[in-house]
Amino acid sequence: MDLTRVETHRFAVDRGDLALRPGEHVLAGGTWLFSAPQPDVTGLVDLTSLGWAPWEDLPDGGLRLGATCTIAQAQQAPWPGAGLIRQCADALLMSFKVQSTATVGGNLCLALPAGAMIALTAALDGEVVIWTPDGGERRTPVTDFVRGPEVVDLRPGDVVRAVDLPAAALSRPTALRRASLTTHGRTGALVIGRAEPGSVVLTLTGSVPRPVVVAVPVGSPEAAVRDAVADAGARVGWYADPHGAPDWRAAQTARLAVEVCAELADGAP
């Protein structure tokens, strides 16, 4: 897609360059930005020239994924559960071309219900690091950052710098299940479970407008898991689009949650 109204393209080299002029839009991977008409965009500010590391170790043993880290680079991050990143990317049907270009920050900011990095980072207790225009920063959990389809917790002048994943969540066993209307169709429901002492933490995406997290005790009866998922989904409403009706999504999410809980109860990674 040609952005026919773009007149300027500048490369950010320091934080001061992130002060956007009227009509400017930040650019990272651009896989969405260049995929649709953007009539209000007259200038681009490239973030990739800032030289942010794709990932960094955190003092607590956690992992920081830079906002400009591509999905492909994230899969190479040095942590034992890195395979979950590939599972998320594959579950949301990212081609290898998109994975090589799309970024973690861009995926979060687009805030689609079937967002691969939204599912991943929400399931791992991720915290979004946001640079504010006054030179400071603020932090917000991924589950609060994504407020609905294409709606995020960004104020004028804010720029996503990174997502921090705590060591405690990274070290826990996980399980993932997805459902779609067709074998290779867009994901209509995605459930990621994380085993914690005495509980399974379930993260629901794809079937709901924003990520929802619910914890159920280990060994809960199937009915209890289904009820917990139903209550969690009812709080935000089940999503509806051509990739699935709300009642179908609700039923599939409950089924997937039961399977995830069973897998983690059996001690499978």
Secondary structure, 3 states (H helix, E strand, C coil): CCCCCCCEEEECCCHHHHCCCCCEEEECCCCCHHHCCCCCCCEEEECHHHCCCCEEECCCCCEEEECCCEHHHHCCCCCCCCHHHHHHHHHCCCCHHHHCCCEHHHHHHHCCCCCHHHHHHHHCCCEEEEECCCCCEEEEEHHHHEEECCEECCCCCCEEEEEEECHHHHCCCEEEEEEECCCCCCEEEEEEEEEECCEEEEEEECCCCCCEEEEEECCCCHHHHHHHHHHHHHHHCCCCECCECHHHHHHHHHHHHHHHHHHHHCCCC
